[in-house]
């Protein structure tokens, strides 16, 4: 989970300690369409995976990202 938090923090410009699984687009002002694309790109690079279009557009929270990563066989602790 630490790696994901580091990426999310970098892209959204918020401190890691403020990020939880419940962190969502609704409570993160910087989470706009551009940063959504940046987030997906950074996660794909860091974890060496490729999101489908459906997966990328379905992301609304950190928990959604964690669930998608698990579907790709990446378990975050």
DACORCOR-V522982 format. One record per residue. N is the residue number from 1. RES is the residue in one small letter. D_CENTER is the distance of its C-alpha to the mean C-alpha in Angstrom with 1 decimal. Layout:
{{N | RES | D_CENTER} {N | RES | D_CENTER}}
This chain:
{{1 | x | 10.4} {2 | x | 11.7} {3 | x | 10.2} {4 | x | 6.5} {5 | x | 8.0} {6 | x | 9.9} {7 | x | 7.4} {8 | x | 5.8} {9 | x | 9.5} {10 | x | 10.8} {11 | x | 9.2} {12 | x | 9.8} {13 | x | 13.0} {14 | x | 13.0} {15 | x | 14.2} {16 | x | 12.4} {17 | x | 15.0} {18 | x | 14.1} {19 | x | 10.6} {20 | x | 11.1} {21 | x | 9.8} {22 | x | 11.5} {23 | x | 9.8} {24 | x | 9.7} {25 | x | 10.6} {26 | x | 14.1} {27 | x | 14.1} {28 | x | 12.1} {29 | x | 14.7} {30 | x | 12.9} {31 | x | 10.2} {32 | x | 12.6} {33 | x | 12.9} {34 | x | 13.1} {35 | x | 10.0} {36 | x | 8.1} {37 | x | 10.0} {38 | x | 9.5} {39 | x | 5.7} {40 | x | 6.6} {41 | x | 9.6} {42 | x | 8.6} {43 | x | 6.7} {44 | x | 9.8} {45 | x | 12.1} {46 | x | 11.2} {47 | x | 11.4} {48 | x | 14.0} {49 | x | 12.9} {50 | x | 13.1} {51 | x | 11.3} {52 | x | 14.1} {53 | x | 14.4} {54 | x | 14.5} {55 | x | 11.2} {56 | x | 9.5} {57 | x | 11.6} {58 | x | 11.1} {59 | x | 7.6} {60 | x | 8.9} {61 | x | 7.3} {62 | x | 5.4} {63 | x | 8.2} {64 | x | 7.7} {65 | x | 4.8} {66 | x | 7.4} {67 | x | 10.1} {68 | x | 9.4} {69 | x | 9.3} {70 | x | 12.4} {71 | x | 14.0} {72 | x | 13.8} {73 | x | 15.6} {74 | x | 13.2} {75 | x | 13.8} {76 | x | 12.0} {77 | x | 14.7}}
